[in-house]
Amino acid sequence: MKKHLLTLALITFSSMTFADSHDAHWGYEGNDSPEHWGKLSPDYALCSTGKNQSPINITQTLEAETPKITINYTQGGYEVINNGHTIQVNVNSGSSITLQGHTYQLKQFHFHAPSENEIDGKSYPLEAHFVHADDKGNLAVIGVMFKIGKENSALKKAWANMPAKAGDKAELVHKISAISLLPNNKDYYRFNGSLTTPPCSEGVTWLVMKKPMTVSQAQLEQFTKVMGHPNNRPVQPVNARPVLK
């Protein structure tokens, strides 16, 4: 599993687009939509059979002393990519988080509209995923919700030259730090989950921030217009997983 996750991470974190890979085609509409992912390829079987799938509706939670996340992000965002499934910002090495003495390197962050995870049944207009990996291929994802409000200056920089065509990429005019897209209050929900896209590999540590950020209506429309359709996977059964807060 860890070897598979590391291989997947190397593919996901590179600048190649999904169109460049030889994996079975998947999407968010029609016969390639999320409910069909598990049947598109044997490699995607977990999308149908997995018991710890993401995203989830965060409702019943357990009180716990969740450890502080030490965040060390630099001005590392350098490139924005339209891979046909999302808008992704790749980052240079040097940004990381540490959780319970374990360090994960930030590889990229990307967006889903509407949100994939829900909190108490509430879906948000936009969600950002900050994808991290350690040297053994273990993955940790920070999820941040966005509500409609004032313009987000960090998103403005990240999306200044957002590619409109799938497969295209562009250099960021100004390098950005992902820290500016995280809320000041770093309280979070924690659960074990999976990738929210094929092959839906499990064993991913999810850290969903409790406090949302803001995005303007115009910024949201900029993203959704480029995507052309919702790019969120529906929530999956929680099953026996504990969700800590």
Secondary structure as UniProt FT lines:
FT   HELIX           2..13
FT   HELIX           18..20
FT   HELIX           30..32
FT   HELIX           34..36
FT   HELIX           37..40
FT   HELIX           42..44
FT   HELIX           46..49
FT   STRAND          57..58
FT   STRAND          69..72
FT   STRAND          77..82
FT   STRAND          87..91
FT   TURN            93..94
FT   STRAND          96..99
FT   TURN            100..101
FT   STRAND          102..112
FT   STRAND          118..119
FT   TURN            120..121
FT   STRAND          126..133
FT   TURN            135..136
FT   STRAND          139..148
FT   HELIX           153..158
FT   TURN            159..161
FT   TURN            166..167
FT   STRAND          169..176
FT   HELIX           178..181
FT   STRAND          188..194
FT   TURN            198..199
FT   STRAND          202..209
FT   STRAND          213..215
FT   HELIX           217..227
FT   TURN            239..240
//
